[in-house]
Amino acid sequence: MLQKELLNWYGLNQRELPWRNTRDPYIIWLSEVILQQTRVQQGLPYFQKFLQKYPDVFSMASAKEDQILKLWQGLGYYSRARNMHQTAKLVVENLNGQFPNSYKELLKLKGIGPYTAAAIASFAFNETVAVLDGNVFRVLSRLYAKDDPINSSIGKKVFEELAFQFLNKSNPATHNQAMMELGALICTPLKPLCSNCPLQNSCHANKLGLVQTLPVKLKKAKVRTRFLHYFIIENKGKIAIYQRPNGDIWHNLFDLPAIEDVSHKDLQTLKNKLLELNWIQPSDEVEFLHQIKHILTHQHLEALYFLVRTKNKPFINGKEIWIEPNALKLKAIPRLFDKFLDWWKSNDLGNLTLKK
């Protein structure tokens, strides 16, 4: 029986991960949120930091959003962190701190989709539901040689049915963990270790020579390139930052004032634009500092950083705040901004506020 062979393999080869030794739905939920679109190696330190600072749902619910975003900094997809915080508050305020114990009820929580709900329901409450993440899609697609696109609505329904059919109904929690582990360690995207796979003899893709072509995914949306000109506007030892609004990347994170254009502009053109916006006076200096390229899922960002020394504090957009550079470490900032600060420090350029 394939399910038994899978569990035997898992028992001998599973990695020791902290969220596997518990049935606490809070800890399982925290790990699943952090590991969405994040590799275990990258997510594990974040999981440990969050669990140390917020050991239960009550402590997370009482935190401020800025604190959550700051701890999350560097993981990307910040909506995950905001949804996580909102869910913690809802569980505390409306459910007395108790997570729902069923897949159907878990789906009602913000930021919890079918995969996360199935993982919590299965791992914490042993509910008979199948988990479908990227690893499981890949295992099932190859095992049954299914070429339905895994990111299409029809494909998702096909694989939901396959996953439930293949599920070990007497031990769904361990089965789901085993499927995910098989995809992570053996049935990998590029160089699967088929000779080490416990399902090799029953794998249709292996028999038909289709391992390298499965699973099938629809083409992604076209990647957009954005040209951003960031300004470190300094006045009397403080610099201007603002909290990014909704409707764009990184909302609620703190960032530098910027001008976006269809391409990079030369220094004089940018200075003229700053004069037009009344961000500087004619005698103020504008100095180019650094260029960074930053890749997001659907966007490529090309950022230029400039230092602006102003004699008079300008009105930027009415939402700016003026802080000392050292206070940036207390704010949740985008990874792109963090990259610039890393460059500054690595070049030993001293205090961010250069003064002549």
Number of C-alpha atoms within 10 A of each C-alpha: 6 13 18 12 13 19 21 13 18 20 12 8 13 15 11 8 9 13 19 17 10 12 16 16 22 21 21 21 22 19 24 21 19 23 18 16 14 15 11 16 9 13 18 18 11 20 21 14 13 20 18 10 13 16 14 17 23 17 14 23 22 13 15 10 17 17 14 21 23 17 16 22 20 18 19 17 18 20 15 19 22 19 16 23 22 17 21 25 20 18 18 18 13 9 11 10 17 15 22 19 17 19 22 13 12 20 17 13 19 16 19 20 13 15 19 23 25 26 27 32 30 27 26 21 18 20 20 20 25 28 30 23 18 18 21 24 28 27 27 24 25 26 21 14 22 22 15 20 20 22 16 13 10 12 17 16 13 16 21 17 12 17 21 16 11 13 20 21 16 11 15 23 25 19 24 26 19 22 27 22 19 24 21 19 16 18 25 15 17 9 10 16 12 16 10 12 18 20 20 16 13 12 20 18 22 18 14 10 11 15 24 13 13 22 23 17 13 10 8 9 8 8 12 11 15 16 18 22 21 21 25 22 25 25 19 14 16 19 25 23 22 18 19 19 12 9 7 8 16 20 17 21 20 21 24 21 21 16 13 13 11 9 12 16 15 9 13 10 11 16 21 13 14 19 14 11 13 13 21 25 16 11 9 14 14 20 14 14 13 14 15 15 12 12 12 13 11 12 14 15 17 18 22 20 20 21 20 23 25 19 14 13 17 18 13 18 10 8 11 18 13 16 15 15 15 11 9 16 10 10 17 24 26 24 15 18 17 17 15 18 14 12 15 16 13 10 9 9 11 10 12 18 21 12 9 4
